[in-house]
Amino acid sequence: MGRRKKGRDISGWLLVDKAAGPTSTAIVNKVRWALDAKKAGHAGTLDPAATGLLAIALGEATKTIPFVTDALKAYAFTIRFGQGTNTDDADGEVIQTSDQRPDADAIRAALPAFTGNIQQIPPAFSAVKIDGERAYAKARAGEEVTLAARSLYVDALTLVDMPDADHATLEMTCGKGGYVRSIARDLAQTLGTCAHVTNLRRLWSGPFDLDNAVTDDVIEALAKNPELDAHILPLTAGLQDLPQVQTTAEGAMRIRNGNPGMVIASNAEYGETCWATYQGEPVAIGTYMAGELHPTRVFVV
């Protein structure tokens, strides 16, 4: 018999406005400690130097993480032209320089090529795995890292500001797996120069934004304090982008046992992923088929 995890059975979402410096995993561990939570995980990694929204799932809400990570998310970022680094951000070593500086019109003209369904090569210093090892670990060890291009959907990419010839601030809305550092690197190459990201901030992710987020300082100040619980959003907050169905008492019982159960009200299409409730309580996530929910993730709440 395995050891039982210590901590509280607490489910929901805590939104964090991450500061630059700590890793996403470190923030998850801090939240788990501060809330004495038995289980926690995050919905999408932020680089240590990045700031902004880090959505942390607690308990049963961890079952909804894929639906947040798969959703669109938005970033604001500043790039510095004329200097390319080995990490594609300001933490790296400058390995390339250029005297070329694009103007705002040239940048705007280049942006359409980076929207829609594109191919993107992740940075060498990234969490992508190569033969079971993180690419950044190989890069830090001095090994040559070659990564394959990956598909990425970019919904929007706009120039927000250009305070001087060296810097430009942009906003991007994209799907899962987007690397802002790669966008900056490739955009600069298209414009005949080089660049790296100096500032990166996630603005929103799926149904979550920064309006309800707490800072690292608040987490520390309210650690082990019931006041921190007041900042926890319900488990269902991570499912707001999915259609909802309602089930009967008998249907809820069947669904909770892993079987298809009757649905009495639905705004889901046949074959669509949705989530079911009974008397206002979440029951499961599953597939809607012919008046039934076929569960794939059952909630224990």
C-alpha positions as CSV (number, residue, x, y, z in Angstrom):
1,M,0.0,0.0,0.0
2,G,1.4,3.4,-1.0
3,R,1.9,6.2,1.5
4,R,-1.0,8.7,1.7
5,K,-0.1,12.2,0.8
6,K,-0.2,14.7,3.6
7,G,-2.2,17.9,3.4
8,R,-5.7,19.1,3.0
9,D,-8.1,17.8,0.4
10,I,-8.7,21.2,-1.2
11,S,-9.9,21.7,-4.8
12,G,-10.0,24.8,-6.9
13,W,-7.8,27.4,-8.7
14,L,-5.4,29.9,-7.3
15,L,-4.2,32.5,-9.8
16,V,-0.8,33.9,-9.2
17,D,0.8,37.1,-10.7
18,K,4.2,35.6,-10.9
19,A,7.3,37.8,-10.4
20,A,10.5,37.4,-12.4
21,G,13.0,34.9,-10.9
22,P,11.3,31.8,-9.5
23,T,10.4,28.8,-11.7
24,S,6.8,27.8,-12.2
25,T,7.5,24.6,-10.2
26,A,8.8,26.7,-7.3
27,I,5.6,28.8,-7.3
28,V,3.5,25.6,-7.3
29,N,5.5,24.2,-4.3
30,K,5.0,27.5,-2.5
31,V,1.3,27.5,-3.0
32,R,1.0,23.9,-1.9
33,W,2.9,24.7,1.3
34,A,1.0,27.9,2.0
35,L,-2.4,26.2,1.6
36,D,-1.2,22.9,3.1
37,A,-2.7,21.4,-0.1
38,K,-2.4,17.7,-0.8
39,K,-2.1,18.1,-4.6
40,A,-1.3,21.0,-6.9
41,G,-0.1,21.7,-10.5
42,H,0.1,24.5,-12.9
43,A,-1.6,25.1,-16.3
44,G,1.3,26.2,-18.5
45,T,5.0,26.9,-17.7
46,L,6.3,30.4,-17.5
47,D,10.1,30.9,-17.9
48,P,11.8,32.1,-14.7
49,A,12.4,35.6,-16.1
50,A,8.8,35.9,-17.2
51,T,6.0,37.5,-15.2
52,G,2.3,37.4,-15.1
53,L,-0.5,34.8,-14.9
54,L,0.3,31.4,-13.6
55,A,-2.9,29.4,-13.0
56,I,-2.4,26.8,-10.2
57,A,-4.9,23.9,-9.9
58,L,-5.5,22.3,-6.5
59,G,-6.9,18.8,-5.8
60,E,-9.6,17.7,-8.2
61,A,-9.0,20.8,-10.3
62,T,-5.8,19.2,-11.6
63,K,-8.1,17.1,-13.8
64,T,-9.1,20.2,-15.7
65,I,-5.5,21.4,-16.4
66,P,-5.4,20.2,-20.0
67,F,-8.4,22.3,-20.9
68,V,-6.7,25.4,-19.7
69,T,-3.3,24.6,-21.3
70,D,-4.9,23.8,-24.6
71,A,-6.8,27.1,-24.7
72,L,-5.6,30.4,-26.2
73,K,-3.4,32.6,-24.1
74,A,-2.0,36.1,-24.4
75,Y,1.4,37.7,-23.8
76,A,2.9,41.2,-23.9
77,F,6.6,41.2,-24.6
78,T,9.5,43.6,-25.4
79,I,12.2,42.7,-27.8
80,R,15.7,44.2,-28.2
81,F,16.9,44.5,-31.7
82,G,20.6,44.2,-32.7
83,Q,21.6,41.6,-30.1
84,G,20.9,37.8,-30.3
85,T,21.5,35.6,-27.3
86,N,22.0,31.9,-26.9
87,T,18.8,31.7,-24.8
88,D,16.8,34.2,-26.9
89,D,16.2,36.3,-23.8
90,A,18.2,38.7,-21.6
91,D,19.6,36.0,-19.3
92,G,21.7,34.5,-22.1
93,E,25.1,35.3,-23.6
94,V,25.2,37.7,-26.6
95,I,26.2,35.5,-29.6
96,Q,25.2,37.8,-32.5
97,T,25.0,41.5,-33.1
98,S,23.7,43.7,-36.0
99,D,23.5,47.3,-36.9
100,Q,20.2,46.9,-38.7
101,R,17.1,48.4,-37.0
102,P,13.7,47.9,-38.5
103,D,11.1,50.7,-38.3
104,A,7.5,50.3,-37.1
105,D,6.2,50.0,-40.7
106,A,8.7,47.2,-41.5
107,I,7.7,45.3,-38.3
108,R,4.0,45.6,-39.0
109,A,4.5,44.4,-42.6
110,A,6.3,41.3,-41.3
111,L,3.8,40.3,-38.6
112,P,1.2,38.6,-40.9
113,A,3.8,35.8,-41.7
114,F,3.7,34.9,-38.0
115,T,0.0,34.6,-37.6
116,G,-2.3,31.7,-38.3
117,N,-0.9,28.1,-38.4
118,I,2.8,28.4,-38.4
119,Q,5.9,26.3,-37.8
120,Q,8.1,27.3,-34.9
121,I,11.5,25.9,-33.7
122,P,11.6,26.1,-29.8
123,P,14.7,27.8,-28.3
124,A,17.6,25.6,-27.5
125,F,17.2,26.6,-23.8
126,S,13.7,25.2,-23.4
127,A,11.9,22.4,-21.6
128,V,11.4,20.4,-24.7
129,K,12.7,16.8,-24.2
130,I,15.4,15.2,-26.3
131,D,15.8,11.5,-25.7
132,G,14.2,11.9,-22.3
133,E,16.3,14.9,-21.2
134,R,15.3,18.6,-21.2
135,A,16.9,20.6,-24.0
136,Y,18.1,23.3,-21.6
137,A,20.0,20.7,-19.7
138,K,21.9,19.7,-22.8
139,A,22.4,23.3,-23.8
140,R,23.8,24.2,-20.4
141,A,26.2,21.3,-20.7
142,G,27.6,22.7,-23.9
143,E,26.0,20.1,-26.2
144,E,24.7,21.2,-29.5
145,V,20.9,21.2,-29.5
146,T,18.8,20.6,-32.6
147,L,15.1,20.8,-32.2
148,A,12.4,20.0,-34.8
149,A,9.9,22.6,-35.9
150,R,6.5,22.4,-34.2
151,S,3.1,23.6,-35.3
152,L,1.7,26.6,-33.5
153,Y,-1.5,28.6,-33.9
154,V,-1.1,32.3,-33.5
155,D,-4.5,34.1,-33.3
156,A,-3.1,37.6,-33.3
157,L,0.3,39.4,-33.2
158,T,0.4,43.2,-33.0
159,L,2.9,45.9,-32.5
160,V,1.9,47.9,-29.4
161,D,4.8,50.4,-29.0
162,M,8.2,51.3,-30.3
163,P,9.8,53.6,-27.7
164,D,13.1,53.8,-29.5
165,A,15.0,52.2,-32.5
166,D,16.3,49.3,-30.3
167,H,13.1,48.2,-28.7
168,A,9.6,47.1,-29.7
169,T,6.7,45.9,-27.5
170,L,4.2,43.5,-29.0
171,E,1.2,41.4,-27.9
172,M,0.5,37.9,-29.0
173,T,-2.5,35.6,-28.6
174,C,-1.6,32.0,-29.4
175,G,-2.4,28.4,-28.7
176,K,-0.6,25.7,-26.8
177,G,3.2,25.4,-27.1
178,G,4.1,28.9,-28.2
179,Y,7.5,30.3,-27.4
180,V,7.6,34.1,-27.4
181,R,11.4,33.9,-27.6
182,S,11.2,32.1,-30.9
183,I,8.8,34.6,-32.3
184,A,11.3,37.4,-31.4
185,R,14.2,35.5,-32.8
186,D,12.5,34.6,-36.1
187,L,10.8,38.0,-36.6
188,A,14.2,39.7,-36.3
189,Q,15.7,37.3,-38.8
190,T,12.9,38.1,-41.3
191,L,13.7,41.8,-40.8
192,G,17.4,41.3,-41.5
193,T,18.7,41.6,-37.9
194,C,18.8,39.7,-34.6
195,A,16.9,40.2,-31.3
196,H,16.1,38.8,-28.0
197,V,13.2,39.2,-25.4
198,T,13.9,41.6,-22.6
199,N,10.5,41.4,-20.9
200,L,7.7,38.9,-21.1
201,R,4.3,38.9,-19.3
202,R,1.4,36.5,-19.6
203,L,-1.8,38.5,-19.6
204,W,-4.5,35.8,-19.7
205,S,-4.9,32.0,-20.3
206,G,-8.1,30.4,-21.3
207,P,-10.8,31.5,-18.8
208,F,-8.3,33.2,-16.4
209,D,-6.8,36.6,-16.3
210,L,-4.9,38.8,-13.9
211,D,-7.9,40.4,-12.2
212,N,-8.2,37.7,-9.6
213,A,-4.5,36.9,-9.3
214,V,-2.4,37.3,-6.1
215,T,1.3,38.1,-5.9
216,D,4.1,35.9,-4.4
217,D,4.2,38.4,-1.5
218,V,0.5,37.9,-0.7
219,I,1.0,34.1,-0.7
220,E,3.8,34.4,1.8
221,A,2.0,36.9,4.0
222,L,-1.2,34.7,4.1
223,A,0.5,31.3,4.3
224,K,-1.3,28.9,6.6
225,N,-4.0,31.5,7.0
226,P,-7.7,30.9,6.1
227,E,-7.6,34.3,4.4
228,L,-5.7,32.8,1.6
229,D,-8.5,30.3,0.9
230,A,-10.7,33.3,0.0
231,H,-8.7,33.8,-3.1
232,I,-9.3,30.2,-4.4
233,L,-11.7,30.0,-7.4
234,P,-14.0,27.0,-7.8
235,L,-12.9,23.9,-9.7
236,T,-15.4,24.7,-12.4
237,A,-13.7,28.1,-13.2
238,G,-11.3,26.1,-15.4
239,L,-14.1,24.7,-17.4
240,Q,-15.9,27.9,-18.5
241,D,-14.7,27.5,-22.1
242,L,-16.4,24.1,-22.4
243,P,-20.2,23.5,-22.8
244,Q,-22.0,22.4,-19.7
245,V,-24.7,19.7,-19.3
246,Q,-26.9,18.7,-16.5
247,T,-27.6,15.2,-15.4
248,T,-30.1,13.3,-13.3
249,A,-29.5,11.7,-9.9
250,E,-29.3,8.3,-11.5
251,G,-27.2,9.7,-14.3
252,A,-24.8,11.3,-11.9
253,M,-24.4,8.0,-10.0
254,R,-23.6,6.1,-13.2
255,I,-21.2,8.8,-14.4
256,R,-19.3,8.8,-11.1
257,N,-18.9,5.1,-11.5
258,G,-17.3,5.6,-14.9
259,N,-20.4,4.7,-17.0
260,P,-22.4,6.7,-19.5
261,G,-25.2,8.7,-17.7
262,M,-28.3,10.4,-18.9
263,V,-28.2,14.2,-19.6
264,I,-31.4,16.2,-19.3
265,A,-30.2,19.6,-20.4
266,S,-27.3,20.4,-22.7
267,N,-25.8,23.1,-24.9
268,A,-23.2,20.7,-26.3
269,E,-23.1,19.2,-29.8
270,Y,-22.9,15.5,-30.4
271,G,-19.3,14.3,-29.9
272,E,-18.3,17.5,-28.1
273,T,-16.2,17.5,-24.9
274,C,-18.2,19.0,-22.1
275,W,-18.7,18.9,-18.3
276,A,-21.6,17.7,-16.3
277,T,-23.2,18.9,-13.1
278,Y,-25.9,17.6,-10.8
279,Q,-27.7,20.1,-8.5
280,G,-24.9,22.6,-9.2
281,E,-22.1,20.3,-8.3
282,P,-19.5,19.2,-10.9
283,V,-19.7,15.5,-11.7
284,A,-17.3,14.8,-14.6
285,I,-15.8,15.8,-17.9
286,G,-16.7,13.7,-20.9
287,T,-18.1,13.3,-24.4
288,Y,-21.7,14.2,-25.1
289,M,-23.4,11.4,-27.2
290,A,-27.1,10.8,-27.9
291,G,-28.4,12.3,-24.6
292,E,-25.7,10.8,-22.5
293,L,-22.3,11.9,-21.1
294,H,-19.5,9.4,-21.6
295,P,-17.1,10.3,-18.8
296,T,-13.3,10.6,-19.2
297,R,-12.5,12.5,-15.9
298,V,-14.7,12.0,-12.9
299,F,-14.6,14.5,-10.0
300,V,-14.5,13.3,-6.4
301,V,-15.9,16.3,-4.5
